Amino acid sequence: MFLLAGSLLFNGCSSTTEQADLDANREVVKKYHEVWSNGQVNELDNILAPDFVCHFIAGIEWKGIEGANASISGHRISFPDWNEEIVDMISEGDRVVTRFRSTGTHQGTFNGLDSTGREVAIYETAIYRIADGKIAEQWGFPDEVSLNNQLKAEN
């Protein structure tokens, strides 16, 4: 009887710890989306691991906090009002997956296309690996076809 009660108590603590880790992982990912939305790249030191790597489906990759800073800052020149709204979030172990709606107004050169002034809205999915409370790796899957179609649409 004592072993069973001890086992239940131990498993209960383990679940609580695991849930706390999942919650912490989700929070750091939320903060990363907030940086993309508000441009406060000075927060990246608290969010990203120093050896952070981002892989995008189109073959784009950047490394480190400096790489993320440059990517976010550059993107916000093209879309100064860029906003990411998380629609779905799933977490398990050291992974967090988000599906999010991104919106913005094209006001600077993007992928060789001069400003169009068009408002765009796309859905994206990203997978994050968390290590020691920070995002260590990201795989991004934006709907580039939809984005390009919206930017190149005839008036």
C-alpha positions as CSV (number, residue, x, y, z in Angstrom):
1,M,0.0,0.0,0.0
2,F,2.8,2.4,0.9
3,L,4.6,1.8,-2.4
4,L,1.4,2.5,-4.4
5,A,0.8,5.7,-2.5
6,G,4.4,6.8,-2.9
7,S,4.2,5.9,-6.6
8,L,1.1,8.0,-7.1
9,L,2.7,10.9,-5.2
10,F,5.8,10.7,-7.3
11,N,3.9,10.5,-10.5
12,G,1.8,13.5,-9.5
13,C,4.9,15.6,-8.9
14,S,6.4,14.5,-12.2
15,S,3.2,15.5,-14.0
16,T,3.2,18.9,-12.3
17,T,6.9,19.5,-13.2
18,E,6.2,18.4,-16.8
19,Q,3.2,20.7,-17.0
20,A,5.3,23.6,-15.7
21,D,7.9,22.9,-18.3
22,L,5.3,22.8,-21.1
23,D,3.8,26.0,-19.8
24,A,7.3,27.7,-19.7
25,N,8.0,26.4,-23.3
26,R,4.7,27.9,-24.5
27,E,5.4,31.2,-22.9
28,V,8.8,31.7,-24.5
29,V,7.3,30.9,-27.9
30,K,4.5,33.4,-27.2
31,K,7.2,36.0,-26.4
32,Y,9.0,35.3,-29.7
33,H,5.8,35.9,-31.7
34,E,5.4,39.2,-29.7
35,V,8.8,40.3,-30.8
36,W,7.9,39.7,-34.4
37,S,4.7,41.7,-33.8
38,N,6.2,44.6,-31.8
39,G,9.8,44.8,-33.2
40,Q,11.3,44.8,-29.7
41,V,14.4,42.8,-30.8
42,N,16.2,43.8,-27.5
43,E,14.1,41.0,-25.9
44,L,15.7,38.3,-28.1
45,D,18.5,37.7,-25.5
46,N,15.8,36.5,-23.1
47,I,14.0,34.3,-25.7
48,L,16.6,32.7,-27.9
49,A,19.6,30.5,-27.2
50,P,22.9,32.0,-28.3
51,D,23.3,29.2,-30.9
52,F,19.7,29.5,-32.1
53,V,19.1,28.3,-35.7
54,C,16.1,29.1,-37.8
55,H,15.3,27.0,-40.9
56,F,12.6,28.2,-43.4
57,I,11.0,25.9,-45.9
58,A,12.3,28.1,-48.8
59,G,15.9,27.3,-47.8
60,I,16.4,30.5,-45.9
61,E,18.4,30.0,-42.7
62,W,19.7,32.3,-40.0
63,K,21.8,31.7,-36.9
64,G,22.2,33.2,-33.5
65,I,20.5,36.1,-31.9
66,E,22.1,38.5,-34.4
67,G,20.7,36.6,-37.3
68,A,17.2,36.7,-35.8
69,N,17.6,40.4,-35.0
70,A,18.5,41.1,-38.6
71,S,15.7,39.0,-40.0
72,I,13.0,40.5,-37.8
73,S,14.3,44.1,-38.3
74,G,14.5,43.6,-42.0
75,H,11.1,42.1,-42.3
76,R,9.6,45.0,-40.3
77,I,11.1,47.5,-42.7
78,S,9.1,45.7,-45.5
79,F,6.0,45.4,-43.2
80,P,6.3,47.9,-40.4
81,D,2.9,46.8,-38.9
82,W,3.6,43.1,-39.1
83,N,1.5,41.2,-36.5
84,E,1.4,37.5,-35.6
85,E,-1.7,36.1,-33.9
86,I,-1.4,32.6,-32.6
87,V,-4.4,30.5,-33.6
88,D,-3.2,27.1,-32.4
89,M,-0.4,26.0,-30.1
90,I,0.6,22.4,-29.3
91,S,3.4,21.4,-27.0
92,E,5.0,18.1,-26.1
93,G,8.4,17.5,-24.5
94,D,10.9,20.1,-25.7
95,R,8.7,21.0,-28.8
96,V,6.1,23.7,-29.4
97,V,4.1,24.0,-32.6
98,T,2.2,27.1,-33.5
99,R,-0.2,27.9,-36.4
100,F,-0.6,31.6,-36.6
101,R,-2.1,34.4,-38.8
102,S,0.3,37.0,-39.9
103,T,-0.8,40.4,-41.2
104,G,1.0,43.5,-42.4
105,T,1.1,46.3,-45.0
106,H,3.8,46.1,-47.6
107,Q,5.7,49.4,-47.3
108,G,9.2,48.4,-48.2
109,T,11.1,46.2,-50.7
110,F,10.4,42.5,-50.0
111,N,11.9,39.7,-52.1
112,G,12.9,42.2,-54.8
113,L,9.4,43.7,-55.0
114,D,9.1,47.4,-54.3
115,S,6.4,48.6,-51.9
116,T,2.9,48.0,-53.1
117,G,1.0,49.4,-50.1
118,R,-1.1,46.2,-50.0
119,E,-2.3,44.7,-46.8
120,V,-1.6,41.0,-46.6
121,A,-2.7,38.2,-44.4
122,I,-1.3,34.7,-44.4
123,Y,-1.2,31.6,-42.2
124,E,2.1,30.1,-41.0
125,T,3.2,27.1,-39.0
126,A,6.3,26.9,-37.0
127,I,8.0,24.2,-34.9
128,Y,10.2,25.2,-32.0
129,R,12.7,23.2,-30.0
130,I,13.3,24.6,-26.5
131,A,16.5,24.0,-24.5
132,D,17.2,25.5,-21.1
133,G,14.2,27.7,-21.2
134,K,15.1,29.3,-24.6
135,I,14.3,28.7,-28.2
136,A,17.2,26.7,-29.7
137,E,15.8,25.9,-33.1
138,Q,12.9,26.9,-35.3
139,W,11.4,25.4,-38.5
140,G,9.1,27.9,-40.3
141,F,6.5,27.1,-42.9
142,P,4.9,30.4,-44.2
143,D,2.3,30.3,-46.9
144,E,4.6,32.0,-49.4
145,V,2.4,31.3,-52.4
146,S,-0.5,33.2,-50.8
147,L,1.8,36.1,-49.7
148,N,3.3,36.4,-53.2
149,N,-0.1,36.3,-54.9
150,Q,-1.4,39.0,-52.6
151,L,1.7,41.2,-53.3
152,K,1.6,40.7,-57.0
153,A,-2.2,40.9,-57.4
154,E,-3.5,43.3,-60.1
155,N,-5.7,46.2,-58.8
